Amino acid sequence: MVRTGLVAGNWKMNGSLEQNQALLTAVVAGIRSLDRVNCAVCVPFPYLAQAQVLLNQTHLAWGAQNLSQYTHGAYTGEVSASMLVDFGVQFVIVGHSERRALFGESDQLVAEKFKTAQTAKLIPILCVGETLTQREANETESVIAGQLEAVIELNGVQALANAVIAYEPVWAIGTGKTATPQQAQDVHVFIRDKIATRDNQIAANVRIIYGGSVKADNARELFAMPDIDGGLIGGASLVADDFVSICKAAQ
Ligand code: PEP
């Protein structure tokens, strides 16, 4: 892997103070010896304070799963970028397919959230990916190009120098169906080439990670592909041994 790998857990709406304590303690112990991969967990907002206390000065970074596009004000229920910064957050997921599909987040809104995150010096993990219907209709590339272009239009291609892209085929998320290493590699190359039409250097350096039913037993073959720089891990990030094995596979 030419770029430093990144394995980020997406806990989604799971966890409790007690469960998190056990999970984080075990993950921190398990990844102690890894020095060629960055590891992170994106936890629900209420647990950011716990993550900050438990993970400070460890090899495990922490992040959030969403943020508001607004900086402050009368937006009941929203969480701002500066609030995340207050809790030592490094990464924030933007445009996860569950937010796009279940909470109506458009490409434009995702681009705005990306901007708000970067303005606060957070590293956005920008999720892109096609549904099964779109893949079967041969629309994978056009869908992903649209998701990417919206972010580049608003933020400029330079913004990708401080961001991570996660390719997450919607049909592979939480379904147990993983893209084959070659299927994922092909889309990662498409994304990198698309960015290269604007800036070669940024395209070569940006980390593009894969998400969609990555497990301890398929991580190694996915991460062995030249353009797959790690993973965004849902279900398997809730099991310490599995998440540690996946981190090790990216080393
Ligand atoms: C995700 O939620 O980003 C994800 C990839 O989930 P899973 O690994 O469970 O498919």
Boltz pocket constraint, residues with backbone or C-beta under 6 A from the ligand:
constraints:
  - pocket:
      binder: B
      contacts: [[A, 10], [A, 12], [A, 168], [A, 172], [A, 173], [A, 174], [A, 175], [A, 176], [A, 211], [A, 212], [A, 213], [A, 214], [A, 232], [A, 233], [A, 234], [A, 235], [A, 236]]
      max_distance: 6.0
